């Protein structure tokens, strides 16, 4: 699914439309529109406006145009395309083919060109003025104080807390498993029970992991990824990986070095 790394790749691709003027809003799937907006409301708010900048918070892509900010979410299988080019050709658990019926939302621009979202499972969405206040701090720009605040209190498992977008925005299942594996922390640990030194270490690992996997090409490029399967072994110490469900998500981890 698109995690923070994939949405950042989408944002970079969307930079191509900065300076372009929207001529038409394409919203064939009303289900995809969130926050009570309709195709007509979107058209009235955006048509004739020029894209001035892109942004991102967690997994939300932001397009600004001097009017209402357009927020785009990508769910499990959403991909962004600009002028027929995709930042990511195929998501790991997305469709293996392209189909026009999966085109959920698009913008047409003066002089030609188009931006659109392809989403087989329809779990993403487009909205005006997305409420970012319900999200935690962005995981990529997170400072140590922000991570401490995200983890403090309660006995919720560490992995579940890191997946909670209201606490920390942007990390998904693959990235959290990779981060915890690299940090040597069990996903079952109580989030509020980490020692100060462990929180500092986790903060460094989050930043290093995102930077490295961004250079590699996305959330599926982690050292643990190819071993996330029955019979998989830890690429660090060779021990058998354990599979658990944590926070409602399948989790792979090494009980030998993740404590």
C-alpha positions as CSV (number, residue, x, y, z in Angstrom):
1,X,0.0,0.0,0.0
2,X,1.2,3.6,-0.4
3,X,3.0,4.6,2.7
4,X,4.8,7.8,3.4
5,X,7.6,7.0,0.9
6,X,5.2,6.3,-2.0
7,X,3.1,9.5,-1.3
8,X,6.3,11.5,-1.3
9,X,7.1,10.0,-4.7
10,X,3.7,11.1,-5.8
11,X,4.3,14.6,-4.5
12,X,7.5,14.8,-6.5
13,X,5.7,13.7,-9.6
14,X,2.9,16.2,-8.9
15,X,5.5,19.0,-9.0
16,X,5.1,18.8,-12.8
17,X,1.7,20.4,-12.6
18,X,2.8,23.4,-10.5
19,X,2.1,26.5,-12.6
20,X,-0.6,24.8,-14.6
21,X,-4.2,26.0,-14.7
22,X,-7.0,23.6,-14.0
23,X,-9.7,23.5,-16.7
24,X,-11.8,20.6,-15.6
25,X,-12.2,18.3,-12.6
26,X,-13.0,14.7,-13.4
27,X,-14.8,12.8,-10.7
28,X,-16.6,9.8,-12.2
29,X,-16.7,7.9,-8.9
30,X,-18.7,10.0,-6.3
31,X,-17.8,7.4,-3.6
32,X,-14.2,8.6,-4.0
33,X,-15.1,12.1,-2.9
34,X,-14.8,12.7,0.8
35,X,-15.9,15.4,3.3
36,X,-19.3,15.8,1.7
37,X,-18.0,17.4,-1.5
38,X,-19.7,16.8,-4.8
39,X,-18.3,16.9,-8.4
40,X,-20.0,20.3,-8.8
41,X,-18.5,21.7,-5.6
42,X,-15.0,20.5,-6.7
43,X,-15.4,22.0,-10.1
44,X,-16.5,25.4,-8.8
45,X,-13.7,25.4,-6.2
46,X,-10.9,24.4,-8.5
47,X,-11.6,25.1,-12.2
48,X,-9.7,28.1,-13.4
49,X,-7.2,28.0,-10.6
50,X,-3.5,27.6,-11.0
51,X,-1.6,25.0,-9.0
52,X,0.9,27.0,-6.9
53,X,2.6,24.3,-4.7
54,X,2.5,20.7,-3.6
55,X,2.8,19.4,-0.1
56,X,2.5,16.2,1.9
57,X,1.6,15.3,5.5
58,X,1.9,11.7,6.3
59,X,0.1,9.8,3.6
60,X,-1.9,12.8,2.4
61,X,-0.8,14.6,-0.8
62,X,-1.7,18.3,-0.9
63,X,-2.2,20.5,-3.9
64,X,-2.6,24.3,-3.3
65,X,-4.0,26.7,-5.8
66,X,-4.8,29.9,-3.9
67,X,-8.2,28.6,-3.0
68,X,-9.2,25.5,-1.0
69,X,-6.4,23.0,-0.6
70,X,-7.0,19.7,-2.4
71,X,-6.1,16.6,-0.4
72,X,-5.6,13.3,-2.1
73,X,-5.4,10.0,-0.2
74,X,-4.4,6.7,-1.8
75,X,-5.7,3.9,0.5
76,X,-4.3,0.5,-0.2
77,X,-3.9,0.5,-4.0
78,X,-4.0,4.1,-5.2
79,X,-1.4,5.4,-7.7
80,X,-0.9,8.9,-9.0
81,X,-0.2,9.5,-12.7
82,X,0.7,12.8,-14.4
83,X,0.5,13.1,-18.2
84,X,0.4,9.3,-18.5
85,X,3.5,8.7,-16.3
86,X,3.4,7.0,-13.0
87,X,5.8,7.6,-10.1
88,X,5.3,3.9,-9.3
89,X,4.5,1.5,-12.0
90,X,2.9,-1.2,-9.8
91,X,2.2,-1.3,-6.1
92,X,3.2,-4.6,-4.3
93,X,-0.4,-5.5,-3.6
94,X,-2.1,-3.4,-6.3
95,X,-3.4,-4.4,-9.7
96,X,-1.0,-6.0,-12.1
97,X,-2.7,-4.3,-15.0
98,X,-4.3,-1.0,-15.9
99,X,-8.0,-0.4,-16.4
100,X,-9.8,2.8,-17.2
101,X,-12.5,1.8,-14.7
102,X,-10.0,2.3,-11.9
103,X,-9.6,6.0,-12.7
104,X,-11.3,7.6,-9.7
105,X,-10.4,11.3,-9.9
106,X,-8.5,13.6,-12.2
107,X,-7.6,17.2,-13.1
108,X,-7.3,18.5,-16.7
109,X,-5.0,21.4,-17.4
110,X,-5.0,24.3,-19.9
111,X,-2.8,23.4,-22.9
112,X,-3.3,19.7,-22.3
113,X,-2.1,17.3,-19.7
114,X,-3.8,15.5,-16.9
115,X,-3.3,14.3,-13.3
116,X,-5.3,11.4,-12.0
117,X,-5.6,8.7,-9.4
118,X,-5.9,5.0,-10.4
119,X,-7.3,3.0,-7.5
120,X,-8.6,-0.5,-8.0
121,X,-10.0,-1.0,-4.4
122,X,-11.5,2.6,-4.1
123,X,-10.0,3.1,-0.6
124,X,-8.4,6.4,-1.3
125,X,-10.2,9.7,-1.7
126,X,-10.2,13.4,-2.8
127,X,-11.4,16.2,-0.5
128,X,-11.2,19.9,0.0
129,X,-9.4,21.4,3.0
130,X,-8.4,18.1,4.6
131,X,-8.4,18.2,8.4
132,X,-4.7,17.6,9.2
133,X,-5.3,18.4,12.9
134,X,-6.6,14.8,13.4
135,X,-3.2,13.5,12.3
136,X,0.0,13.2,14.3
137,X,3.3,14.8,13.3
138,X,4.7,13.7,10.0
139,X,7.0,10.7,10.5
140,X,9.7,12.0,8.2
141,X,10.1,15.4,9.8
142,X,9.4,14.1,13.3
143,X,11.7,15.4,16.1
144,X,12.5,13.5,19.2
145,X,10.0,15.4,21.4
146,X,7.3,14.5,18.9
147,X,8.1,10.9,19.1
148,X,8.2,10.9,22.8
149,X,4.7,12.5,22.8
150,X,3.4,9.9,20.3
151,X,4.6,7.0,22.5
152,X,3.7,8.2,26.0
153,X,1.0,6.6,28.1
154,X,-0.8,3.3,28.1
155,X,0.1,-0.3,27.3
156,X,-0.8,-0.3,23.6
157,X,1.7,-2.4,21.7
158,X,4.5,-0.4,20.1
159,X,3.6,-1.4,16.6
160,X,0.0,-0.5,17.0
161,X,1.0,2.9,18.3
162,X,3.3,3.6,15.4
163,X,0.6,2.6,13.0
164,X,-1.9,5.0,14.6
165,X,-2.1,8.0,12.2
166,X,-3.5,10.2,14.9
167,X,-0.3,9.7,16.8
168,X,2.2,9.6,14.0
169,X,1.4,10.2,10.4
170,X,2.8,8.3,7.5
171,X,4.1,4.9,8.6
172,X,2.3,1.7,7.4
173,X,2.7,-2.0,8.0
174,X,5.9,-2.6,6.0
175,X,7.8,0.4,7.3
176,X,6.9,-0.2,11.0
177,X,8.0,-3.8,10.8
178,X,11.3,-2.7,9.1
179,X,11.9,0.1,11.6
180,X,11.3,-2.2,14.6
181,X,13.5,-4.9,13.2
182,X,16.3,-2.5,12.6
183,X,15.8,-0.9,16.0
184,X,15.8,-4.3,17.8
185,X,12.4,-3.6,19.4
186,X,9.6,-6.1,19.7
187,X,6.3,-5.0,18.2
188,X,4.6,-6.4,21.3
189,X,6.3,-4.0,23.7
190,X,4.2,-1.5,25.5
191,X,4.6,1.8,23.7
192,X,4.7,3.7,26.9
193,X,7.2,1.4,28.5
194,X,10.3,2.3,26.3
195,X,13.3,3.7,28.1
196,X,14.5,7.2,27.1
197,X,17.6,5.7,25.4
198,X,15.3,3.4,23.4
199,X,13.1,6.2,22.2
200,X,16.2,8.2,21.1
201,X,17.5,5.1,19.2
202,X,14.1,4.5,17.6
203,X,13.9,8.2,16.5
204,X,17.3,7.8,14.7
205,X,16.3,4.5,13.1
206,X,13.0,6.0,11.8
207,X,14.9,8.8,10.0
208,X,17.7,6.6,8.7
209,X,15.2,4.0,7.4
210,X,13.0,6.5,5.6
211,X,16.0,8.2,4.0
212,X,17.6,4.9,2.9
213,X,14.4,3.3,1.6
214,X,13.5,6.5,-0.2
215,X,16.8,6.2,-2.1
216,X,16.1,2.5,-2.8
217,X,12.6,3.2,-4.2
218,X,9.9,2.6,-1.6
219,X,8.4,0.7,1.3
220,X,9.0,-2.7,-0.3
221,X,12.8,-2.3,-0.4
222,X,13.5,-3.0,3.3
223,X,16.0,-5.6,4.4
224,X,13.2,-7.6,6.0
225,X,10.8,-7.5,3.1
226,X,11.7,-10.7,1.2
227,X,11.7,-12.7,4.5
228,X,8.2,-11.8,5.5
229,X,6.7,-15.3,4.7
230,X,6.2,-18.7,6.4
231,X,9.6,-20.2,6.9
232,X,11.3,-16.8,6.6
233,X,14.5,-16.2,8.7
234,X,16.0,-13.1,10.1
235,X,18.5,-11.6,7.7
236,X,20.5,-10.3,10.6
237,X,21.0,-13.4,12.7
238,X,19.4,-16.3,10.8
239,X,16.8,-17.2,13.4
240,X,13.2,-18.0,12.4
241,X,10.9,-15.1,12.1
242,X,7.7,-15.0,14.2
243,X,4.3,-14.0,12.8
244,X,1.8,-12.2,15.0
245,X,-1.2,-10.0,14.5
246,X,-0.6,-6.6,16.1
247,X,-2.9,-3.6,15.8
248,X,-5.0,-5.7,13.4
249,X,-2.0,-6.1,11.0
250,X,0.2,-9.1,10.2
251,X,3.6,-8.6,11.8
252,X,6.9,-10.3,11.1
253,X,9.7,-10.0,13.6
254,X,12.7,-11.7,15.1
255,X,12.3,-12.8,18.7
256,X,16.0,-13.4,18.9
257,X,17.1,-9.8,18.7
258,X,13.9,-7.8,19.0
259,X,13.3,-7.3,22.7
